[in-house]
Amino acid sequence: MCRRHYSYTMFPLSRLTLTSRENVLKFLDPFDLFAISLCSKKSYRAVQNVVRSTSSFYSLDLHITTNYTIGVQFETDTHWFYFSCEVLPLTIPSSPFEFTPEKLRSYWEDCVEGIKYWIEYITELYGKPIEILYLRETNPKNAVEILKFVNRRQGFIKYGHVNLNDVESEKDRKQVMEQLESVEDLETDWEA
């Protein structure tokens, strides 16, 4: 019986020239690219150059529900890929990140600040605005704060689907709806 000894070495991605590094990165799937962008400022810039050269294939969506999530969709004639970055409350001291297939979970003491961080990070990385909004929020104060942040950053959202059935106060609903005036195609789903 012959035993093979395998030696694993790390690929020296950071030692490559910028052009060579970007050529290697072009072969990775969108989630792996995103994960590499988290490694350093240098890797962020390299990934940014790669995804922006193909930015027409990406779209971003924002989910404001019990958890806050920003999603990235990559679509061509032959490929469809979706991954998301979910913000969850920090309940016990743990790692700030958890990678699962096609999802990054990040844990924050303040989830509103967490989603604002990821909105900024991802929209800057891809050079794209959030195009789609899904809103079903039981905490209208948080929804208003997140929407104000998005409105300041980009001014409009192409499409939004809103369900405010769990918001009991008409005043709170009105405050949320005021922040949705910048949504071009708004679909509402709640009992008045």
FIMIKOL-163478 format. One record per residue: residue in one letter; x negated, y negated, z of N, C-alpha, C in turn. Coordinates in steps of 0.001 Angstrom, whole numbers, plus 500000, padded with zeros to 6 digits. Layout:
<kolkols>
AXYZXYZXYZ
...
</kolkols>
This chain:
<kolkols>
M499159501171500000500000500000500000499108498758500000
C499373497879499099498577496674498976499308495506499637
R498622494811500515499212493633501162498636492381500524
R499515491474500252499060490214499701499068489159500786
H498068488378500741497985487268501683498312485982500924
Y499369485306501375499762484062500728499296482892501574
S498715481984500925498279480777501609499143479621501108
Y499775478934502030500623477812501661499876476505501900
T499905475689500889499319474368501043500376473355500662
M500266472190501230501206471136500908500805470506499581
F501813470149498818501559469479497557501170468032497857
P500078467546497302499584466205497645500328465093496886
L501625465017497070502450464052496353501988462615496577
S501662462302497816501281460917498125499932460519497527
R499132461511497119497820461189496529497869460967495022
L499003461255494426499127461081492979499279459607492636
T498967459285491400499222457920490945500728457713490914
L501143456473490901502569456153490920503298456812489754
T502739456747488569503369457337487387503474458852487530
S502413459491487982502426460948488167503424461349489240
R503455460592490335504387460870491431505830460786490928
E506124459738490157507482459573489641507850460682488660
N506879461146487875507137462270486971507477463540487742
V506821463783488852507130464940489691508521464774490307
L508811463587490815510088463346491483511290463503490551
K511098463253489280512201463375488309512759464789488238
F511991465770488692512436467160488633513215467590489881
L513321466726490856514032467070492090515506466722491988
D516328467437492762517749467103492758517981465842493604
P519128465191493457519368463918494131519242463974495662
F519640465067496291519537465148497749518085465242498196
D517293466018497473515865466117497806515171464768497614
L515549464052496554515003462708496356515331461807497545
F516583461852497971517000461043499117516180461418500356
A516021462707500599515257463164501767513810462670501695
I513212462705500524511836462219500377511763460717500615
S512807459988500237512791458536500432512696458159501904
L513067459067502785513033458814504228511635458970504830
C510697459512504073509377459840504618508504458615504903
S508501457659504008507635456492504180508090455384503238
K507525454195503420507845453085502517507364453395501097
K506218454031500996505656454385499698506567455389498972
S507039456382499697507920457365499063509285456741498737
Y509753455824499581511003455114499315510904454366497981
R509813453635497783509635452869496543509538453790495326
A508851454904495483508725455843494360510085456434493999
V510844456843495006512185457386494754513078456299494164
Q512966455100494683513766453980494184513520453768492681
N512269453823492267511949453670490843512575454779490002
V512560456007490517513118457142489774514636457025489681
V515312456790490799516785456765490757517304455539490021
R516600454444490104517059453253489380516872453394487876
S515921454213487459515751454440486018516895455291485467
T517601455992486336518764456796485938520010456344486698
S520054455087487105521122454621487999522512454709487393
S522622454747486059523951454838485456524636456159485792
F523886457132486258524455458426486604524923458500488061
Y524676457452488849525011457468490273526210456585490565
S527031457001491532528067456130492087528111456367493597
L528532455333494323528542455388495787529962455228496305
D530295455980497354531594455812497998531422455715499507
L532388455086500147532351454864501589533623455404502198
H533478456223503249534612456784503968534614456197505380
I535667455464505695535831454929507047537006455692507654
T536681456742508385537693457584509039537239457769510477
T537548458903511077537069459127512442535548459182512481
N534937459655511394533488459561511202533254458607510043
Y532095458013509990531764457095508908530765457791508000
T531059457756506693530232458474505735530030457624504487
I528820457626503978528566457052502659528104458205501781
G528735458316500605528440459420499708527776458946498438
V526967459825497870526272459541496620526663460634495629
Q527180460204494484527555461146493437526652460926492242
F526145462034491698525287462021490520525998462835489453
E526228462218488285526989462920487269526443462624485867
T526199463696485127525841463587483711526764464536482951
D526530464680481659527352465609480870527203467048481343
T526042467370481889525767468765482256525633469007483756
H525533467951484564525313468120486006526290467267486822
W526716467831487947527489467073488924526918467425490289
F526634466414491090526022466646492398526544465585493355
Y526881465989494574527373465045495577526708465355496906
F526243464322497584525784464501498951526208463279499753
S526163463423501061526626462326501905525733462149503121
C525861460980503688525177460635504925526260460278505931
E526390461084506946527459460946507922526894460392509232
V527636459465509813527231458860511084528124459428512175
L527496459975513205528224460579514325527753459961515636
P528633459997516642528217459453517944527138460309518592
L526208459635519237525152460317519975525735460714521325
T525924462019521525526534462477522766525503462969523775
I524478463610523288523378464028524158522076463670523456
P521033463409524181519768463100523511519363464246522589
S519153463910521348518776464924520368518017464247519244
S517751465005518223517110464449517040518061463441516394
P517538462334515863518426461357515241518995461833513900
F518442462927513341518889463437512053519139464924512119
E520028465371511267520257466794511068520561466985509591
F519728467754508902519954468026507493520700469332507350
T521767469312506588522486470517506212522559470482504679
P522971471558504051523052471500502582523950470348502118
E523377469454501356524051468311500767524621467318501766
K524084467301502985524559466321503953523458465989504950
L523376464715505243522519464255506323523435463749507412
R523277464289508588524031463770509737523054462948510567
S523485461737510918522650460906511771523463460532513000
Y522793460467514129523461460251515416523084458885515966
W524096458121516366523912456747516797524711456476518072
E524158455643518931524931455175520080526067454278519613
D525814453471518572526816452591517989527006453013516538
C528092453741516255528318454288514913528543453202513866
V529099452067514255529287450970513302527927450462512830
E526995450287513760525644449870513368524982450946512513
G525270452199512812524707453304512031525166453284510587
I526472453106510358526942453108508970526480451851508257
K526376450743508954525859449531508328524401449747507892
Y523621450423508710522235450743508346522199451573507059
W523005452646507000522982453534505845523552452863504603
I524560451994504764525077451251503612523956450428503001
E523237449711503843522135448887503346521041449749502715
Y520650450824503396519577451686502913519928452275501540
I521121452839501431521489453562500213521792452612499056
T522478451501499318522756450569498216521465449944497695
E520510449701498584519211449175498141518419450241497393
L518450451474497875517714452560497225518198452757495789
Y519514452809495615520072453088494294520315451834493460
G520263450667494085520525449433493354521941449379492832
K522865449986493567524263450075493152525156449618494307
P526302449021493976527264448695495028528124449917495357
I528803449852496471529801450877496792530963450646495832
E531387451695495154532456451564494166533801452047494677
I533792453008495595535038453618496054535087453573497579
L536254453218498109536463453133499552537635454017499943
Y537428454860500942538507455633501551538600455168502999
L539763454684503377539921454126504724541101454772505426
R540817455418506521541845455919507428541244455763508819
E541518454648509429540825454268510658541813454052511794
T541500454649512915542309454443514102541801453267514919
N540580452818514637540011451672515335539871450512514343
P540902449641514278540867448574513276539729447577513479
K539285447381514720538173446461514977536911446945514261
N536639448243514338535477448810513651535627448711512139
A536829448995511637537062448914510196536821447500509691
V537323446505510407537144445110510004535665444745509988
E534923445169511011533494444852511066532728445483509902
I533022446728509582532350447412508479532730446764507147
L534004446460506964534451445851505708533877444451505526
K533782443680506592533145442361506494531699442507506034
F531015443483506580529623443742506207529523444081504717
V530384444972504238530372445365502828530714444162501950
N531712443387502340532107442216501551530978441200501442
R530233440988502535529098440059502497528001440576501574
R527799441875501563526714442454500761527026442474499271
Q528275442742498908528523442967497484529739442242496937
G530639441765497750531731440941497261532971441662496763
F532849442861496222534024443575495725533783445080495761
I534879445820495690534862447279495563535840447609494444
K535491448518493544536355448826492398537673449471492809
Y537597450497493676538799451271494005538845451540495506
G540045451464496075540208451793497480541500452536497732
H541434453518498597542624454229499075542684454032500579
V543795453474501050543908453082502445545129453722503078
N544940454303504249546034454832505049545869454261506451
L546803453418506841546750452791508167547889453272509064
N548361454510508846549452455050509670549099455103511155
D547824455294511464547411455417512859547148454076513532
V547256452981512778547076451642513352548454451144513768
E548657451006515056549992450705515566550369449236515474
S549441448337515639549722446906515671549776446314514264
E550837445573513965550949444877512679549830443857512517
K549449443209513617548357442226513593547052442907513171
D546778444091513737545559444825513375545585445245511910
R546740445714511426546869446080510014546575444884509115
K547111443737509497546930442524508705545446442149508642
Q544744442266509778543311441940509786542526442876508868
V542878444147508862542208445102507977542527444761506526
M543792444501506232544207444209504858543543442940504328
E543297441960505186542604440738504763541200441057504248
Q540558442041504841539213442428504413539236443259503131
L540421443711502741540539444544501541540940443747500310
E541012442428500438541388441596499300540379441689498165
S539171442087498460538136442188497425538162443530496691
V539092444410497044539211445694496350540043445484495089
E539467445789493920540138445520492650541372446371492452
D541299447664492754542421448588492569542680449247493917
L543652448715494655543905449184496016545188449994496079
E545059451193496592546192452092496776546436452227498267
T547636451922498730547937452033500158548905453192500384
D548750453799501527549560454960501860549864454910503346
W550913454193503690551360454202505069552798453757505151
E553405454119506274554804453762506514554833452394507186
A555504451451506547555574450084507085556509449999508271
</kolkols>
